[in-house]
Amino acid sequence: MSRNLRRAAEGDIAVVGSATSHALASVRAIRALQPSRRVRAVAFDADASAAAREIDGVIATEELPAPDAVDGVIFATDMAPRFELLASLLDAGVPVFIHKPAVADLDGLHRLQRVLEAAPHLAVTGSILRYADVVRSLDLGDAAEVEVTVEHLLCRRREGEAPPEWGGRVARDFGIHGLDLLDQLGRRPRTCPAVTWDSAACAMTVHVGHAGGTDRVVLSARARGERYRIRAQGQEWSLPAGGVDPLGHEQMHRVFLGMIRGDGPPVPIEDSLALIAATLEAADHAQLAVTS
């Protein structure tokens, strides 16, 4: 088992997908950044597979080829049935990027940790938002409190009641955006001691403990699309904020291509896993807040 980065010359990059939009977006990003690279769209659903086939330089397949046939792999799917595949890739020295939220529960997180601890320099995960231009340029200094709002098509409001999909799943799937943003802003989340639920607004607030106090991540429903806001010191910054890479998607894939060339991960994998653990803690609190 080498577990060392295998130096390869512009081989294929595989994107292991599902029904999420992240997989197809990753295919497009890699093709745009490095047109000379062929991309394998693996295990996409029927609609996404058809869309991938329309992109020049993309092959849609059901199975991932042998590790020595790819230079890097992006996962945008449930990792639970793919831990053995992940381990074989790391053993072969293949860098991997795992789209958030990576795992569904603490058991999955512990299994993921055991796989990644053998080759932490080859893996990166988390929210792409931390790579957005507006976020990387912010310096909040000694702000007393920071609030991050994640507005997404999370649920349909039903007379102020929480639909079944609210609760832990929402906090798990979208809370990582807020926690990753706080981490990028220098406010490393340590705990999520409480979650409050506003049924009238169909929104939940995660109270995030860090070394200097407590920040907040607000998760709320949006009729369509997505929007993210950062508030601190009487100011507000919004994402997407225009430009060529408003949500950090292109920069994230530049980072991953750099890892294939030999750069280390921009965020140590143990730090990213700690953020996932905090997200799962918030999800547990959120489930209790919404259902009680």
Backbone hydrogen bonds, N-H to C=O, Kabsch-Sander energy under -0.5 kcal/mol:
donor,donor_aa,acceptor,acceptor_aa,energy
2,S,91,D,-1.1
3,R,91,D,-1.6
6,R,93,G,-2.2
7,R,5,L,-0.6
8,A,6,R,-0.6
10,E,8,A,-0.9
12,D,69,A,-0.7
13,I,38,R,-2.0
14,A,72,G,-2.3
15,V,40,R,-3.1
16,V,14,A,-0.5
16,V,74,I,-3.0
17,G,15,V,-0.7
17,G,42,V,-2.7
24,L,20,T,-0.6
25,A,21,S,-2.2
26,S,22,H,-2.2
27,V,23,A,-2.0
28,R,24,L,-2.2
29,A,25,A,-2.3
30,I,26,S,-2.5
31,R,27,V,-2.1
32,A,28,R,-2.1
33,L,29,A,-2.4
34,Q,30,I,-2.7
37,R,34,Q,-2.2
39,V,57,G,-2.3
40,R,13,I,-2.4
41,A,39,V,-0.6
41,A,59,I,-2.9
42,V,15,V,-2.8
42,V,40,R,-0.8
43,A,61,T,-2.3
45,D,18,S,-1.1
49,S,45,D,-2.9
50,A,46,A,-2.1
51,A,47,D,-2.1
52,A,48,A,-2.5
53,R,49,S,-2.0
54,E,50,A,-0.7
54,E,51,A,-0.6
55,I,52,A,-1.7
58,V,55,I,-1.3
59,I,39,V,-2.6
61,T,41,A,-2.5
61,T,59,I,-0.6
69,A,66,A,-2.7
70,V,67,P,-1.4
71,D,12,D,-3.4
72,G,12,D,-0.8
73,V,95,P,-2.0
74,I,14,A,-2.8
75,F,97,F,-3.2
76,A,16,V,-3.1
76,A,74,I,-0.5
79,M,102,A,-0.9
82,R,79,M,-2.5
83,F,80,A,-0.7
86,L,82,R,-2.5
87,A,83,F,-2.5
88,S,84,E,-2.1
89,L,85,L,-1.9
90,L,86,L,-2.2
91,D,87,A,-2.4
92,A,88,S,-1.3
93,G,90,L,-1.5
94,V,89,L,-2.6
96,V,122,L,-2.8
97,F,73,V,-2.1
98,I,124,V,-2.5
99,H,75,F,-3.0
99,H,97,F,-0.6
100,K,126,G,-0.9
102,A,99,H,-1.0
103,V,101,P,-2.6
109,L,105,D,-2.0
110,H,106,L,-2.6
111,R,107,D,-2.0
112,L,108,G,-2.4
113,Q,109,L,-2.7
114,R,110,H,-2.0
115,V,111,R,-1.7
116,L,112,L,-2.6
117,E,113,Q,-2.2
118,A,115,V,-0.9
119,A,116,L,-1.5
122,L,119,A,-1.8
123,A,120,P,-1.1
124,V,96,V,-1.5
126,G,98,I,-1.0
130,R,127,S,-0.8
131,Y,128,I,-2.0
132,A,129,L,-1.9
133,D,245,D,-0.7
136,R,132,A,-2.4
137,S,133,D,-1.4
138,L,135,V,-1.1
143,A,140,L,-1.2
147,E,231,R,-2.5
148,V,216,R,-2.7
149,T,229,R,-2.7
150,V,218,V,-3.5
151,E,149,T,-0.6
151,E,227,R,-3.1
152,H,150,V,-0.6
152,H,220,S,-2.0
153,L,225,G,-0.6
154,L,152,H,-2.8
157,R,155,C,-0.6
158,R,161,E,-0.9
161,E,158,R,-2.1
166,W,163,P,-1.9
171,A,167,G,-1.9
172,R,168,G,-2.4
173,D,169,R,-2.9
174,F,170,V,-2.5
175,G,170,V,-0.6
175,G,171,A,-1.5
176,I,172,R,-0.6
177,H,174,F,-1.0
178,G,174,F,-0.9
179,L,175,G,-2.3
180,D,176,I,-2.6
181,L,177,H,-2.0
182,L,178,G,-2.3
183,D,179,L,-2.2
184,Q,180,D,-2.5
185,L,181,L,-1.8
186,G,183,D,-1.7
187,R,182,L,-2.7
190,R,209,G,-3.4
191,T,209,G,-1.5
194,A,207,H,-0.8
196,T,205,T,-2.3
198,D,203,A,-3.1
199,S,197,W,-0.7
202,C,198,D,-1.0
203,A,198,D,-1.8
204,M,219,L,-2.4
205,T,196,T,-2.7
206,V,217,V,-3.5
207,H,194,A,-2.6
207,H,205,T,-0.6
208,V,206,V,-0.7
208,V,215,D,-2.5
209,G,191,T,-2.8
209,G,207,H,-0.6
210,H,213,G,-2.7
213,G,210,H,-1.0
215,D,208,V,-2.9
216,R,146,V,-2.4
217,V,206,V,-2.4
218,V,148,V,-2.9
219,L,204,M,-3.0
219,L,217,V,-0.5
220,S,150,V,-2.5
220,S,218,V,-0.6
221,A,202,C,-1.1
222,R,152,H,-1.7
227,R,151,E,-2.6
228,Y,239,L,-3.1
229,R,149,T,-2.1
230,I,237,W,-2.9
231,R,147,E,-2.8
232,A,235,Q,-2.0
233,Q,145,E,-0.5
235,Q,232,A,-2.3
237,W,230,I,-2.5
239,L,228,Y,-3.1
248,G,245,D,-1.1
252,M,248,G,-2.2
253,H,249,H,-1.7
254,R,250,E,-1.9
255,V,251,Q,-2.4
256,F,252,M,-2.0
257,L,253,H,-2.3
258,G,254,R,-2.0
259,M,255,V,-1.8
260,I,256,F,-1.8
261,R,257,L,-1.3
262,G,258,G,-0.7
262,G,259,M,-0.8
263,D,258,G,-2.8
271,D,268,P,-0.9
272,S,268,P,-1.8
273,L,269,I,-2.5
274,A,270,E,-1.5
275,L,271,D,-1.7
276,I,272,S,-2.0
277,A,273,L,-2.2
278,A,274,A,-2.0
279,T,275,L,-2.2
280,L,276,I,-2.6
281,E,277,A,-2.0
282,A,278,A,-2.2
283,A,279,T,-2.2
284,D,280,L,-1.9
285,H,281,E,-2.0
286,A,282,A,-2.9
287,Q,283,A,-2.3
288,L,284,D,-1.5
289,A,285,H,-2.5
290,V,286,A,-2.6
291,T,287,Q,-1.8
292,S,288,L,-1.6
